[in-house]
Amino acid sequence: MDTVLDYEGLIYSIISKYPSRFDKDDLFQAGMLGLVDAYKHFDPHANTKFSTYAYYYIVGEVNKYIKECSSLKIGKDLIELKKKIIKVTDLMTQKLGRIPSNLEIALYLDVSEENINEALISTDEVSSIEEAFNYLESNDNLNDDLLDLKIEINKLSKEEKNIIISRYFEGLTQSEISKKLGISQVQVSRNEAKILKKLRTNL
């Protein structure tokens, strides 16, 4: 089997799809943790390509990093400000006949433009996890391994897909998933194992 370093290109390919505001070196380090974890758990005798298997782990770690370092730190005040920004943007767009600038929004709300920028950037980071999955869902220019993965994920039932998305694309723990889906952690663990086995077999 190849060494872990032979798959650095896979990490770069994955993190290149994330918004530029995220530090690529930090994303790479998170991806490397996922790659090493995949390497430890991979069965070289299984009928699965390592790059396909590792994709889950890499995306999971990268999204976990983003979730811990950005979205969880968003304050209620920024969330409330974002709501006001959305309303004001709609109102000013109708009056001006164009989308207002951040400075115009700041003047209207009587806050600093810096606060407007912070609210927009911070709250937009929440969508980055969804962006990663949407990329896999909608991008047809994937290599053969990832295209196969996309096809097999789309074959899963709604509950199976929910578990995979929550676990590997949203970076949730099994305990968090059990609360989210209203099932026990034991059920999540068993279902996850079955789903991964199914995907590995089909891939």
Sequence and secondary structure as in RCSB ss.txt:
>XXXX:A:sequence
MDTVLDYEGLIYSIISKYPSRFDKDDLFQAGMLGLVDAYKHFDPHANTKFSTYAYYYIVGEVNKYIKECSSLKIG
KDLIELKKKIIKVTDLMTQKLGRIPSNLEIALYLDVSEENINEALISTDEVSSIEEAFNYLESNDNLNDDLLDLK
IEINKLSKEEKNIIISRYFEGLTQSEISKKLGISQVQVSRNEAKILKKLRTNL
>XXXX:A:secstr
   GGGGHHHHHHHHTTS TTS HHHHHHHHHHHHHHHHHH  TTSSS HHHHHHHHHHHHHHHHHHHHTGGG  
HHHHHHHHHHHHHHHHHHHHHSS   HHHHHHHHTS HHHHHHHHHHHHGGGHHHHHHHHHHH     HHHHHHH
HHHHHS HHHHHHHIIIIIS   HHHHHHHHTS HHHHHHHHHHHHHHHHHH 
